[in-house]
Amino acid sequence: MASYALARTYRPQSFAEVIGQAPIVQALTNALSTGRLHHAYLFSGTRGVGKTSLARLLAKCLSCEQGPSATPCGICSACQAIVRGNYIDLLEVDAASRTKVEDTRELLDSVHYPPLMGRTKIILIDEVHMLSGHSFNALLKTLEEPPTHVVFLLATTEPEKLPSTILSRCLQFNLKPLSEQSLIQHFSRILEKENISFEPTAVALIAQSAQGSVRDGLSLLEPCIAFCGSKLTAVQVSELLGLADHTSVQSLLDALFAEDAIQVFALIRQLAEKGADFNEVLSAFIRALHQIAMDQVLKKESPSKEIAERIQLFYQIALLGQRDLPLAPNPQMGFEMIFIRLLAFQPWSSESTANPDLKKNSENLETVESSEASSINTVEPESIEWNTLYPKLNLSGLCALLASHCALLKQEENCWYFVLNQEHSALYDKNQEKVLAQALSAYFNIAISVSIEIGSAELHTPEKIRQQKAEEALATVRQSLEENPRFRQILEQFHGIIVPDSMVSLEHE
């Protein structure tokens, strides 16, 4: 009993059946309609996107007894023979198994003989990048001066491995991976033709796993049909392919945001018991974070700044974890370590994750334990200048950058008023006012609030002072060099010049 795989059964038999490659189909159709044909075509692209299918369709168009035409009849002897794979004037070669120069020469020797049945002899070389260097040289000679009755159709997944001399003599078409939506529509039509019902989510999972490849998707669809029977369900497809369904991913997200480590690792154990592919689960988790972030940007949701920051941090940790996952002793262990990081790290600027020592001092006004803080505690805040105080607060991150561009305007009843220059207004963040207030409160051991306003006056800020000191130090270095006799002698001997921007003061970097 004859049995065919879905990828063979539903191979496109006309340009109208080709999906996801509209620009290339249009270019070939126009060339055939106008008769502007090339002697060599190169189809490149990742696996399963239709390279050899398009090459065979083009061969059918060129060989049809009613053509050449962009719409071959499909019923003549040439069209039927090409579909069966036994058309005598279409020579298909797999370069991966025939890499020797002797094989290539034997093939090219047959090129000089005219076609036996049709008007054109067609040479189709699949995975052409696998040919040896000598084979490419032999092929190049024929491509330079091809007989008028021969057309070469080359297909490859790695066009960068082809010599530039070969590439320059071919009309190149780069096939793109198909979108998930195109694959979903294609697989849905096939299931309908096969009289199999399905859940849209189940087909979407297969399309995601196919990663833009029609053949890979159909290869996944077949075992799913065998496993699910008359109806494809998302749960069964997830179980068979080792994927995480939407519910599992959502549960992981909920437990992660709740900082419930016990629930997180219970869910991971459940996934392991189901035989989940943790690489696929992590990919689904990253896609979920991406979707949440997109919803935030498109204003479908209005989350707090803290949630938005956590989403970005989770995405970055998960993305780096995906890179490191293959290095783990086993996938589950690597996956668990990723979630340990997700639970451990929080955005620094978040109120809920601010420095616990500063938060404790701000709320409870406990005595500062360090000797330096104790000694300064006896000094009134009004008696200390901001430029002197700033380095002693040990600020970091965005708060340190913001504070370095601020000048202290005044102090009234434990409220410190700062002004930030207009050119640095992008640094302003309301949360950083609270972080700065916590640092000041901890330093002086009293409750201090902070208010920052945007100003345009020239400010005497810590950063401005640092820049002035650096410029003074640089001027001193420049002057010492210019006055150094040995240095001046070197300049004169080699006709050199001093490039001011190339001089830096290491002391103030």
C-alpha positions in Angstrom: 0.0 0.0 0.0 1.4 3.4 -1.0 2.1 5.8 1.8 3.4 9.3 1.6 4.5 11.8 4.2 2.5 15.0 4.5 5.6 17.0 3.3 5.5 15.0 0.0 1.7 14.8 -0.3 1.3 18.5 0.0 4.3 19.7 -2.0 3.1 22.6 -4.1 2.4 21.7 -7.7 2.0 25.2 -9.0 3.2 28.7 -8.1 -0.3 29.5 -6.7 0.2 26.8 -4.0 3.5 28.2 -2.8 3.1 30.0 0.5 5.2 32.7 2.1 7.4 33.5 -0.9 5.3 35.9 -2.8 8.1 38.2 -4.1 10.1 35.3 -5.5 7.0 33.7 -7.1 6.2 37.1 -8.7 9.7 37.4 -10.1 9.7 34.0 -11.6 6.2 34.4 -13.0 7.1 37.7 -14.7 10.3 36.2 -16.1 8.4 33.2 -17.6 5.6 35.5 -19.0 8.1 37.8 -20.7 10.6 35.2 -21.8 13.4 36.9 -19.9 15.0 33.7 -18.6 18.4 33.2 -17.0 20.7 30.2 -17.6 21.4 29.7 -13.8 19.2 30.2 -10.7 20.3 29.9 -7.1 17.7 29.3 -4.4 19.0 29.8 -0.9 17.4 29.8 2.6 17.0 27.7 5.7 15.7 24.2 5.6 12.2 23.4 4.6 11.2 26.8 3.2 10.7 25.6 -0.4 14.0 25.8 -2.3 13.8 22.5 -4.1 10.0 22.8 -4.5 10.4 26.1 -6.3 13.3 24.6 -8.4 11.1 21.7 -9.5 8.2 24.0 -10.2 10.5 26.2 -12.4 11.6 23.0 -14.1 8.0 22.0 -14.8 7.3 25.5 -16.2 10.3 25.3 -18.5 9.5 21.7 -19.7 5.7 21.8 -20.1 4.7 20.9 -23.6 2.3 23.9 -23.6 5.0 26.3 -22.4 7.3 27.6 -21.3 4.6 29.1 -19.1 4.1 30.3 -15.5 1.1 28.0 -15.4 2.1 24.6 -16.6 -0.7 22.3 -17.7 0.1 19.5 -15.3 -1.3 16.8 -17.6 1.3 16.5 -20.4 3.9 13.8 -20.3 6.7 16.2 -19.2 4.7 17.6 -16.2 3.6 14.1 -15.1 7.1 12.8 -15.4 8.5 15.6 -13.3 5.9 15.0 -10.6 6.8 11.3 -10.6 10.5 12.2 -10.5 11.5 10.3 -13.6 11.7 13.1 -16.3 14.7 12.2 -18.4 15.7 15.8 -19.1 15.7 16.8 -15.5 18.9 15.7 -13.7 18.7 16.0 -9.9 22.0 15.7 -8.0 22.5 15.8 -4.3 25.9 17.5 -3.9 26.2 16.3 -0.3 26.7 12.7 -1.6 28.5 13.6 -4.8 31.3 16.0 -3.8 34.1 14.5 -5.9 35.3 16.3 -9.0 34.9 13.1 -11.1 31.2 13.1 -10.3 30.8 16.7 -11.3 32.7 16.2 -14.5 30.6 13.2 -15.4 27.5 15.4 -14.9 28.8 18.3 -16.9 29.9 16.1 -19.8 26.2 15.3 -20.3 25.3 19.0 -20.5 26.7 19.2 -24.1 24.2 16.7 -25.4 20.8 18.1 -26.4 17.6 17.2 -24.4 16.0 13.9 -25.4 12.3 14.8 -24.9 11.8 18.5 -24.1 13.2 21.8 -25.3 15.5 22.3 -22.3 17.9 20.2 -20.3 17.7 21.1 -16.6 20.4 20.4 -14.0 19.2 20.7 -10.4 22.0 20.5 -7.8 20.8 20.4 -4.2 23.1 21.6 -1.3 25.5 22.9 -3.9 27.7 24.4 -1.2 28.9 20.8 -0.4 30.9 20.6 -3.7 34.6 20.5 -3.5 36.9 23.3 -4.7 37.8 21.4 -7.8 34.1 20.6 -8.5 33.3 24.4 -8.3 36.1 25.1 -10.8 34.6 22.5 -13.2 31.1 24.0 -12.7 32.3 27.5 -13.2 33.6 26.8 -16.7 30.2 25.6 -17.8 28.4 28.5 -16.1 30.6 30.9 -17.9 29.7 29.5 -21.3 26.6 27.4 -21.0 24.9 25.7 -23.9 21.7 27.4 -25.0 19.6 24.4 -24.2 20.7 24.0 -20.5 19.4 25.7 -17.3 21.1 25.2 -14.0 19.0 25.3 -10.8 21.1 25.4 -7.6 19.8 25.1 -4.0 21.7 25.7 -0.8 21.2 26.4 2.9 24.6 28.1 3.1 25.2 30.5 0.2 28.1 32.2 2.0 30.1 29.0 1.3 29.8 29.4 -2.5 32.7 31.0 -4.3 31.9 34.6 -5.4 32.6 33.5 -9.0 29.7 31.1 -8.9 27.4 33.6 -7.1 28.0 36.3 -9.7 26.9 34.0 -12.5 23.6 33.0 -11.0 20.3 34.8 -10.5 19.9 34.6 -6.7 16.7 34.2 -4.7 16.8 34.1 -0.9 13.8 32.4 0.6 12.7 33.7 4.0 11.5 31.6 6.9 7.7 31.6 7.0 5.7 33.5 9.6 3.8 31.7 12.3 0.5 33.0 10.9 1.3 31.6 7.4 2.2 28.2 8.9 -1.0 28.1 11.0 -3.1 28.8 8.0 -1.3 26.2 5.9 -1.5 23.5 8.6 -5.1 24.3 9.2 -6.0 23.8 5.5 -4.1 20.4 5.5 -6.0 19.2 8.6 -9.3 20.2 7.1 -8.4 18.2 3.9 -7.4 15.2 6.1 -10.8 15.5 7.9 -9.1 16.0 11.3 -10.6 18.5 13.8 -8.2 20.6 15.9 -7.9 23.3 18.5 -6.4 26.5 17.1 -3.9 26.6 20.0 -2.7 23.2 19.1 -1.9 24.2 15.5 -0.2 27.4 16.9 2.1 25.3 19.1 3.2 23.3 16.1 3.8 26.4 14.0 5.9 27.9 16.8 8.0 24.7 17.0 8.5 24.7 13.2 10.5 28.0 13.4 9.6 29.1 9.9 10.1 25.7 8.2 7.1 24.1 6.4 8.8 20.7 6.2 9.7 20.7 9.9 6.2 21.7 10.8 4.6 18.9 8.7 7.1 16.5 10.2 5.8 17.5 13.6 2.2 17.5 12.5 2.3 13.8 11.5 3.2 12.3 15.0 0.7 14.7 16.5 -2.0 13.3 14.3 -1.0 9.8 15.2 -1.0 10.6 18.9 -4.1 12.7 19.1 -6.3 10.7 16.7 -9.3 12.5 15.2 -8.8 15.8 17.1 -5.6 17.7 17.9 -5.7 19.3 21.3 -3.2 21.8 22.8 -2.7 19.6 25.9 -1.8 16.5 23.9 0.4 18.4 21.4 2.3 20.0 24.3 2.7 16.6 26.0 4.0 15.0 22.8 6.4 17.7 21.8 7.6 18.5 25.3 6.2 22.0 25.3 4.8 24.1 28.1 1.2 25.0 27.6 -0.1 28.5 28.3 -1.4 27.5 31.8 2.0 26.2 32.9 3.8 29.3 31.7 1.2 31.6 33.3 1.5 29.7 36.6 5.3 30.1 36.6 4.9 33.9 36.0 2.3 34.2 38.8 4.6 32.3 41.3 7.6 34.4 40.2 5.8 37.7 40.7 4.6 36.5 44.1 8.2 35.5 44.9 6.8 32.1 45.9 9.9 29.9 45.5 8.2 26.7 46.8 5.5 27.1 44.1 8.0 27.8 41.4 10.0 24.7 42.0 6.9 22.6 42.4 5.8 23.7 39.0 9.2 22.8 37.6 9.0 19.3 39.0 5.6 18.9 37.4 7.0 19.9 34.1 9.9 17.4 34.5 7.4 14.6 35.4 5.6 15.3 32.1 8.9 15.0 30.2 8.9 18.7 29.1 11.7 20.0 27.0 13.1 22.7 29.3 14.7 24.6 26.3 11.2 24.9 24.8 9.6 25.8 28.1 12.2 28.6 28.5 11.5 29.8 25.0 7.7 29.9 25.8 8.5 31.8 29.0 10.6 34.4 27.1 7.8 34.8 24.5 5.3 35.4 27.3 7.5 38.1 28.8 7.9 39.7 25.4 4.1 39.7 24.9 3.6 41.3 28.3 6.2 44.0 27.5 4.6 44.7 24.1 1.2 45.0 25.8 2.7 47.6 28.2 4.2 49.6 25.4 1.0 49.5 23.4 -0.9 50.8 26.4 -3.1 47.7 26.7 -2.1 47.7 30.3 -0.9 50.4 32.7 1.5 48.6 35.1 3.5 50.2 37.8 7.1 51.2 37.1 8.3 48.5 39.4 6.4 45.8 37.3 7.8 47.2 34.1 11.3 47.1 35.4 10.9 43.5 36.7 9.6 42.4 33.3 12.7 43.8 31.6 15.0 42.2 34.2 13.3 38.8 33.9 13.6 38.9 30.1 17.3 39.7 30.2 18.0 37.0 32.8 16.0 34.4 30.9 17.6 35.3 27.6 21.1 34.9 29.0 20.0 31.7 30.7 18.9 30.3 27.4 22.4 30.8 26.1 23.9 28.9 29.1 21.3 26.2 29.4 23.1 23.7 27.1 26.2 24.0 29.4 24.3 22.7 32.5 24.9 19.1 33.6 21.2 18.4 32.8 18.4 20.7 31.4 16.3 20.7 34.6 19.2 21.8 36.8 20.0 24.6 34.4 16.4 25.7 34.3 16.2 25.7 38.1 19.3 27.8 38.3 17.7 30.4 35.9 14.7 30.7 38.2 16.9 31.0 41.3 18.4 34.0 39.6 14.9 35.3 38.6 13.9 35.0 42.3 17.1 36.5 43.7 17.6 39.6 41.6 15.3 42.6 41.6 15.6 46.1 39.9 17.8 48.2 42.1 15.7 51.3 41.8 12.5 49.6 43.0 11.1 50.8 46.3 10.5 47.3 47.4 14.1 46.3 46.7 16.0 49.3 47.8 19.0 48.8 50.1 17.6 47.2 53.2 20.0 49.1 55.5 18.9 52.4 54.1 15.3 51.4 54.2 15.6 50.3 57.8 17.3 53.5 58.8 14.7 55.6 57.0 11.7 53.9 58.6 13.0 53.2 62.1 15.7 55.9 62.5 18.0 53.5 64.2 21.5 54.5 65.1 24.1 54.3 62.3 26.6 51.6 63.3 29.6 52.8 61.3 32.2 54.9 63.2 32.3 57.4 60.4 28.6 57.9 60.4 28.6 58.2 64.2 31.1 61.0 64.1 29.3 62.9 61.4 26.0 62.4 63.1 27.2 65.0 65.7 27.5 67.6 62.9 24.5 69.7 61.8 23.4 69.1 58.2 23.4 72.9 57.6 27.2 73.1 58.3 28.1 70.7 55.5 28.4 71.6 51.8 26.9 69.3 49.2 30.1 68.9 47.2 31.9 67.7 50.3 29.1 65.5 51.5 28.3 63.8 48.1 31.3 61.4 48.0 30.6 60.2 51.6 27.1 58.9 50.8 28.4 56.0 48.7 25.6 56.4 46.2 25.6 54.2 43.1 23.7 53.7 39.8 21.2 56.2 38.6 20.9 57.9 42.0 24.7 58.7 42.0 24.6 60.0 38.5 21.5 62.2 39.3 23.0 63.5 42.5 26.4 64.4 40.9 24.6 66.9 38.6 22.6 68.5 41.4 23.4 71.6 43.5 22.0 72.0 47.0 19.6 75.0 46.9 18.5 75.2 50.6 17.5 73.2 53.7 14.3 73.9 55.6 13.1 71.8 58.5 14.9 68.6 57.4 13.8 69.0 53.8 16.7 69.4 51.3 16.0 71.2 48.1 18.2 70.5 45.1 18.2 72.0 41.6 19.1 69.9 38.5 20.4 71.6 35.4 18.0 71.5 32.4 20.5 69.8 30.2 20.5 66.8 32.5 16.7 66.7 33.1 16.5 63.3 31.5 18.1 61.9 34.6 15.3 63.0 36.9 13.3 60.1 38.4 10.9 60.6 41.3 11.9 57.3 42.8 15.5 58.5 43.0 14.4 61.4 45.3 13.4 58.7 47.8 16.6 56.8 47.5 18.6 60.0 48.0 16.5 60.8 51.0 17.1 57.4 52.5 20.9 57.8 52.0 20.9 61.2 53.7 18.6 60.0 56.5 21.0 57.0 57.2 24.0 59.3 57.1 22.7 61.9 59.6 20.5 59.5 61.5 17.5 61.8 61.2 14.5 61.8 58.9 15.3 63.9 55.8 13.1 64.4 52.7 14.4 65.5 49.3 12.9 67.7 46.6 14.6 68.1 43.2 13.5 70.8 40.7 14.8 71.5 37.2 16.7 74.7 36.7 18.7 76.4 33.9 21.4 78.3 35.9 25.1 77.4 35.9 25.4 75.0 38.8 28.4 74.3 41.1 27.8 70.5 41.2 30.1 67.6 42.2 30.4 66.6 38.6 31.3 70.1 37.5 34.0 70.3 40.2 35.3 66.9 39.1 35.5 68.1 35.5 37.3 71.3 36.5 39.9 69.3 38.4 40.4 66.9 35.5 40.9 69.9 33.1 43.4 71.5 35.5 45.3 68.2 35.8 45.3 67.8 32.0 46.5 71.4 31.5 49.4 70.7 33.9 50.3 67.5 32.0 50.2 69.3 28.7 52.4 72.2 30.0 54.9 69.7 31.4 55.1 67.9 28.1 55.5 71.1 26.1 58.4 72.2 28.4 60.2 68.9 28.3 63.3 69.2 26.1 63.4 65.4 25.3 59.8 65.4 24.3 60.2 68.5 22.0 63.3 66.8 20.4 61.1 63.7 19.6 58.4 65.9 18.1 61.0 67.7 15.9 62.8 64.5 14.9 59.6 62.7 13.8 57.6 65.8 12.6 55.0 65.0 15.2 52.2 67.1 16.6 50.3 67.0 19.9 46.7 65.9 19.6 45.0 67.5 22.6 42.0 65.1 22.7 44.4 62.1 23.0 45.7 63.3 26.3 43.9 62.1 29.5 44.6 62.5 33.2 44.6 59.0 34.7 44.5 60.5 38.2 41.0 61.9 37.6 39.6 59.1 35.3 
